């Protein structure tokens, strides 16, 4: 499912070259990201747990609850990301309730994958 991004025209996309660290495990976070193009590796304790591709998202825990990043995100290819801060995330949850369900499904799927590989 494509995540609707009603802020895409109001948000400056972020671009990263392959190999660039977007954020590291343990850093404070305040945004999640929607992948507009390219692929991002998510690593926990150095181990790749998922590759997020176009229309996928990552970093959602930072907008759900404050705290440190639980994974490291690295650009696997050249990428374009659309950041969503907490305020925009909450607005989307309010305006597009299925968005919250989609994020919860993704978070649950990711957690199951990590648990299965542990």
Protein Blocks (a to p, Z undefined) as FASTA:
>chain_A
ZZddfklmmpccddddehiafbdehiacfbdcddfbdcddddeehiafbdcdehiaehkl
mmmpgcddfbdcddfbdcddddddfklmmmmmmmmmmlmmmmmmmmmmmmmmmmmmZZ
